[in-house]
């Protein structure tokens, strides 16, 4: 009887307690993106024509944009501006529903920023928007032709126009207020909570699954360097750090990851720094990274998932959703929690 009791106890330890210890010890390193291939619940499609237009305190027919190359301010009709943003921000080869979602997000962002910074943005005081990635990238049709060539314009410009004109006047609202719809290239499988990136909390910018991203060129990437180069880079930013080849594994420690697996805090010797600092230092695609040390080969490998800050709509995820039968409204409502897509009252 005693042997039976010992056997039962051993089985319990192996099947219950031991897996619990393993999970609690290693759950900070995401080896797989579990949301890949997640299906979406079918929802009835809504007719935008039946929705009541929303009145906003802003003349949205034109936008003021600071041209960061010429240091001048341009007043651009909003549809022309949105076309230039869609063409600059999203590959024209993407599914038309993804381009429509991008058009609505770009329009919403432009109006939201124009209201918020009516007197000019602190970083470019002459206008609320700029032509660079500080706001959202914008390229005029002549610039696009110069960059991509006449054949690109002939092949894709009508598609860009369709995406913008077919969603004309539509914007994204949360509880009656126009939102600031952040977006990025590739989430790596799951988007990020805005509070874990920008230290603000907005109810419509919550973490959601982002499947169908596997085709993205920066879905997963590895940066490799020698241990000496890694240490040299660290010391260029943190010269007081007591780090060398022998103590490296003890001096750099993960402190905290966000709920989605991105590095939030990391210790470098006695300093605790933000994950974004290391992303900038090593020019990584995202803060969703792991660092591996191989002493035999004398290398450091940094593996990243996704590209960009990870908040809001994933452009490659939107393309995947479009290719899998989802329309622009379903795409936007997936990435922006609890929102409505509504026409603006003229």
C-alpha positions as CSV (number, residue, x, y, z in Angstrom):
1,X,0.0,0.0,0.0
2,X,2.9,2.3,0.9
3,X,4.5,1.6,-2.5
4,X,1.2,2.4,-4.3
5,X,1.0,5.7,-2.4
6,X,4.6,6.7,-3.4
7,X,3.8,5.8,-7.0
8,X,0.7,7.9,-7.1
9,X,2.5,10.9,-5.5
10,X,5.3,10.5,-8.1
11,X,2.8,10.6,-11.0
12,X,1.2,13.7,-9.6
13,X,4.5,15.5,-9.3
14,X,5.4,14.6,-12.9
15,X,2.1,15.4,-14.5
16,X,1.0,18.5,-12.5
17,X,3.7,20.2,-10.5
18,X,6.7,19.8,-12.8
19,X,5.0,21.3,-15.9
20,X,3.8,24.2,-13.7
21,X,7.4,25.0,-12.7
22,X,8.6,24.8,-16.3
23,X,5.9,27.2,-17.6
24,X,6.4,29.7,-14.8
25,X,10.2,29.7,-15.5
26,X,10.2,30.1,-19.2
27,X,7.0,31.9,-20.2
28,X,8.9,35.2,-20.9
29,X,10.4,34.0,-24.2
30,X,7.8,33.6,-27.0
31,X,9.1,30.7,-29.1
32,X,5.9,30.6,-31.3
33,X,3.3,33.1,-32.3
34,X,0.1,31.3,-31.2
35,X,-2.3,33.6,-33.0
36,X,-1.1,32.7,-36.5
37,X,-3.9,31.2,-38.5
38,X,-6.6,32.3,-36.0
39,X,-10.0,32.4,-37.7
40,X,-12.5,35.3,-37.3
41,X,-16.1,35.1,-36.2
42,X,-18.4,36.0,-39.0
43,X,-20.4,39.2,-38.3
44,X,-23.3,40.6,-40.4
45,X,-22.1,43.3,-42.7
46,X,-23.4,46.8,-42.2
47,X,-24.5,49.3,-44.8
48,X,-22.6,52.5,-44.4
49,X,-25.3,54.4,-46.4
50,X,-27.8,53.8,-43.6
51,X,-25.6,55.2,-40.9
52,X,-26.2,58.7,-39.6
53,X,-23.4,61.1,-40.5
54,X,-21.3,62.5,-37.7
55,X,-20.8,66.3,-37.4
56,X,-17.3,67.4,-36.4
57,X,-15.9,70.8,-35.6
58,X,-13.4,70.9,-38.5
59,X,-13.4,71.8,-42.2
60,X,-12.0,68.5,-43.5
61,X,-12.1,69.3,-47.2
62,X,-8.4,70.4,-47.1
63,X,-5.4,69.7,-44.8
64,X,-2.3,71.8,-44.0
65,X,0.8,69.8,-44.3
66,X,4.4,70.8,-43.5
67,X,6.8,69.6,-46.2
68,X,9.8,68.4,-44.3
69,X,12.0,68.6,-47.5
70,X,11.2,72.1,-48.6
71,X,10.3,73.6,-45.2
72,X,7.1,74.9,-46.6
73,X,3.4,74.4,-45.8
74,X,1.1,73.0,-48.4
75,X,-2.7,73.1,-48.4
76,X,-3.9,69.9,-50.0
77,X,-7.4,68.7,-50.8
78,X,-8.0,65.8,-48.3
79,X,-8.7,63.2,-51.0
80,X,-5.5,64.0,-52.8
81,X,-3.6,63.9,-49.5
82,X,-5.1,60.5,-48.5
83,X,-4.2,59.1,-51.9
84,X,-0.7,60.2,-51.4
85,X,-0.6,58.7,-47.9
86,X,-2.0,55.3,-49.1
87,X,0.5,55.1,-51.9
88,X,3.4,56.0,-49.6
89,X,2.4,53.9,-46.6
90,X,1.1,50.7,-48.1
91,X,2.2,48.6,-51.1
92,X,-0.1,49.2,-54.0
93,X,0.0,45.4,-54.7
94,X,-2.0,44.8,-51.5
95,X,-5.6,43.7,-51.6
96,X,-8.1,46.4,-52.4
97,X,-9.9,46.0,-49.1
98,X,-6.6,46.5,-47.2
99,X,-6.1,49.7,-49.3
100,X,-9.6,50.9,-48.4
101,X,-8.9,50.3,-44.7
102,X,-5.7,52.2,-45.0
103,X,-7.5,55.1,-46.8
104,X,-10.0,55.4,-43.9
105,X,-7.3,55.1,-41.3
106,X,-5.2,57.8,-43.1
107,X,-8.2,60.1,-43.4
108,X,-9.1,59.6,-39.8
109,X,-5.6,60.2,-38.7
110,X,-5.3,63.4,-40.7
111,X,-8.5,64.9,-39.3
112,X,-7.8,63.8,-35.8
113,X,-4.3,65.4,-35.8
114,X,-5.6,68.5,-37.5
115,X,-8.2,69.0,-34.7
116,X,-5.7,68.2,-31.9
117,X,-2.9,70.4,-33.3
118,X,-4.9,73.1,-35.0
119,X,-2.2,75.7,-34.1
120,X,0.6,73.5,-35.4
121,X,2.4,70.4,-34.0
122,X,5.2,71.1,-31.5
123,X,7.7,69.4,-33.8
124,X,6.6,71.3,-36.9
125,X,4.8,74.4,-35.6
126,X,3.6,75.6,-39.0
127,X,1.1,72.8,-39.6
128,X,-0.6,69.9,-37.7
129,X,0.7,67.3,-40.2
130,X,4.0,66.7,-42.0
131,X,5.0,64.7,-45.0
132,X,7.4,62.3,-43.1
133,X,6.9,59.2,-41.1
134,X,6.8,61.4,-37.9
135,X,3.1,61.8,-38.8
136,X,2.2,59.6,-41.8
137,X,4.2,59.5,-45.0
138,X,2.9,61.4,-48.0
139,X,4.0,61.5,-51.6
140,X,2.4,63.5,-54.4
141,X,1.6,61.9,-57.8
142,X,4.7,63.5,-59.5
143,X,6.9,62.2,-56.6
144,X,5.4,58.7,-57.0
145,X,6.1,58.7,-60.7
146,X,9.7,59.8,-60.1
147,X,10.2,57.1,-57.6
148,X,8.4,54.2,-59.2
149,X,8.2,55.1,-62.8
150,X,5.4,55.8,-65.3
151,X,4.5,52.1,-65.6
152,X,3.8,51.9,-61.8
153,X,1.4,54.9,-62.1
154,X,-0.4,53.3,-65.1
155,X,-0.7,50.0,-63.2
156,X,-1.6,51.1,-59.7
157,X,-2.8,54.7,-59.5
158,X,-6.4,53.9,-60.5
159,X,-6.4,51.2,-57.7
160,X,-5.3,53.9,-55.2
161,X,-8.0,56.2,-56.4
162,X,-10.6,53.5,-56.1
163,X,-9.6,52.7,-52.5
164,X,-9.9,56.4,-51.5
165,X,-12.9,57.5,-53.6
166,X,-15.0,54.4,-52.7
167,X,-14.5,55.2,-49.0
168,X,-14.9,58.9,-49.4
169,X,-16.1,60.8,-46.3
170,X,-15.7,57.7,-44.0
171,X,-13.8,57.9,-40.7
172,X,-13.3,55.9,-37.5
173,X,-15.1,56.8,-34.3
174,X,-15.2,55.6,-30.8
175,X,-18.3,56.6,-28.7
176,X,-18.9,59.5,-31.1
177,X,-15.4,60.8,-31.0
178,X,-13.0,60.6,-33.9
179,X,-10.0,58.4,-33.0
180,X,-6.2,58.6,-33.6
181,X,-5.8,55.3,-35.6
182,X,-2.2,54.2,-35.2
183,X,-0.9,51.6,-37.6
184,X,2.3,49.7,-38.5
185,X,3.8,47.3,-41.0
186,X,3.8,43.9,-39.3
187,X,2.8,42.9,-35.8
188,X,4.5,39.5,-35.7
189,X,1.3,37.7,-34.8
190,X,-0.3,40.0,-32.3
191,X,-0.7,43.7,-32.0
192,X,0.3,45.6,-28.8
193,X,-1.6,47.5,-26.2
194,X,-0.9,51.2,-26.7
195,X,-0.2,51.8,-23.0
196,X,2.8,49.4,-23.2
197,X,4.4,51.4,-26.0
198,X,3.4,55.1,-25.6
199,X,2.4,55.3,-21.9
200,X,-1.2,56.3,-22.7
201,X,-4.3,54.1,-22.5
202,X,-6.9,54.4,-25.3
203,X,-9.8,51.9,-25.3
204,X,-9.7,51.3,-29.0
205,X,-6.0,50.5,-29.2
206,X,-5.9,47.1,-27.5
207,X,-3.9,44.0,-28.3
208,X,-5.6,41.7,-30.8
209,X,-4.5,38.7,-32.8
210,X,-3.1,39.4,-36.3
211,X,-2.9,36.3,-38.4
212,X,-2.1,35.9,-42.1
213,X,1.2,37.9,-41.7
214,X,3.6,35.1,-42.7
215,X,4.3,36.6,-46.2
216,X,5.5,39.8,-44.7
217,X,9.3,40.3,-45.5
218,X,10.0,41.4,-41.9
219,X,7.7,39.0,-40.1
220,X,10.7,37.3,-38.6
221,X,14.3,38.4,-38.9
222,X,17.7,37.6,-37.2
223,X,20.5,40.1,-36.7
224,X,23.9,38.5,-36.1
225,X,27.1,40.2,-34.8
226,X,30.3,39.3,-33.0
227,X,30.3,39.5,-29.2
228,X,32.9,42.2,-29.4
229,X,30.7,44.3,-31.7
230,X,27.7,43.8,-29.4
231,X,29.6,45.0,-26.4
232,X,31.1,48.0,-28.3
233,X,27.6,49.0,-29.3
234,X,26.2,48.7,-25.8
235,X,29.1,50.8,-24.4
236,X,28.6,53.5,-27.0
237,X,25.2,54.1,-25.4
238,X,25.9,53.1,-21.8
239,X,29.6,53.8,-21.3
240,X,29.5,53.2,-17.5
241,X,28.2,49.6,-17.9
242,X,30.7,47.1,-16.5
243,X,30.3,44.6,-19.3
244,X,32.9,42.4,-20.9
245,X,33.0,39.1,-22.8
246,X,33.2,37.0,-19.7
247,X,30.3,38.5,-17.7
248,X,28.0,39.4,-20.6
249,X,25.4,36.7,-19.7
250,X,25.2,38.0,-16.1
251,X,25.1,41.7,-17.0
252,X,22.2,41.8,-19.4
253,X,18.9,40.5,-18.0
254,X,15.3,40.6,-19.2
255,X,13.2,42.4,-16.5
256,X,9.8,42.6,-18.1
257,X,7.9,41.7,-21.3
258,X,4.5,43.1,-22.2
259,X,1.6,40.7,-22.4
260,X,2.3,40.2,-26.1
261,X,5.9,39.2,-25.6
262,X,7.6,42.5,-26.5
263,X,10.6,43.6,-24.4
264,X,9.4,46.3,-22.0
265,X,12.3,46.6,-19.5
266,X,15.8,45.2,-19.7
267,X,18.8,45.5,-17.3
268,X,22.2,46.5,-18.6
269,X,24.5,46.1,-15.6
270,X,22.9,48.4,-13.0
271,X,20.8,50.3,-15.5
272,X,17.2,49.3,-16.2
273,X,16.2,50.6,-19.7
274,X,13.2,50.6,-22.0
275,X,13.1,47.9,-24.7
276,X,12.7,50.7,-27.3
277,X,16.2,52.0,-26.4
278,X,17.8,48.6,-27.5
279,X,15.5,48.5,-30.6
280,X,16.9,51.9,-31.6
281,X,20.5,51.1,-30.7
282,X,20.6,48.0,-32.8
283,X,18.2,49.2,-35.4
284,X,15.8,46.3,-34.8
285,X,12.5,45.8,-36.5
286,X,10.5,45.8,-33.3
287,X,10.8,45.3,-29.5
288,X,9.6,41.8,-29.8
289,X,13.1,40.3,-29.7
290,X,15.2,37.6,-28.0
291,X,19.0,37.8,-27.5
292,X,21.1,34.6,-27.8
293,X,24.7,34.1,-26.9
294,X,26.9,31.5,-28.7
295,X,30.4,31.5,-27.1
296,X,31.7,28.8,-29.4
297,X,31.0,30.8,-32.5
298,X,31.6,34.1,-30.8
299,X,28.3,35.6,-31.9
300,X,25.2,37.3,-30.6
301,X,21.9,36.6,-32.4
302,X,19.0,39.0,-32.0
303,X,15.8,37.5,-33.4
304,X,12.8,39.8,-34.0
305,X,9.2,39.4,-34.8
306,X,7.2,42.0,-36.7
307,X,8.1,45.5,-37.9
308,X,7.1,48.8,-36.2
309,X,5.6,49.8,-32.9
310,X,2.9,47.1,-33.1
311,X,0.0,49.3,-32.1
312,X,-3.3,49.5,-34.1
313,X,-3.7,48.1,-37.5
314,X,-1.1,45.8,-39.0
315,X,-0.9,46.5,-42.7
316,X,0.3,43.1,-43.6
317,X,-2.4,41.6,-41.4
318,X,-5.0,43.8,-43.1
319,X,-3.7,42.5,-46.5
320,X,-4.1,38.9,-45.3
321,X,-7.6,39.6,-44.0
322,X,-8.6,41.1,-47.3
323,X,-7.2,38.1,-49.2
324,X,-9.2,35.8,-46.9
325,X,-12.5,37.5,-47.7
326,X,-12.8,40.3,-45.1
327,X,-13.9,43.8,-46.1
328,X,-12.4,47.1,-45.0
329,X,-15.0,47.5,-42.2
330,X,-14.2,44.1,-40.8
331,X,-10.5,44.8,-41.0
332,X,-10.8,48.1,-39.1
333,X,-13.2,46.8,-36.5
334,X,-10.8,43.9,-35.8
335,X,-7.8,46.1,-35.2
336,X,-9.5,49.0,-33.5
337,X,-11.6,47.7,-30.6
338,X,-15.2,48.9,-30.2
339,X,-15.2,51.5,-33.1
340,X,-17.7,52.5,-35.7
341,X,-17.0,53.4,-39.3
342,X,-19.2,56.5,-40.0
343,X,-19.6,59.1,-42.7
344,X,-18.7,62.7,-41.7
345,X,-21.4,65.3,-42.1
346,X,-20.5,67.8,-44.8
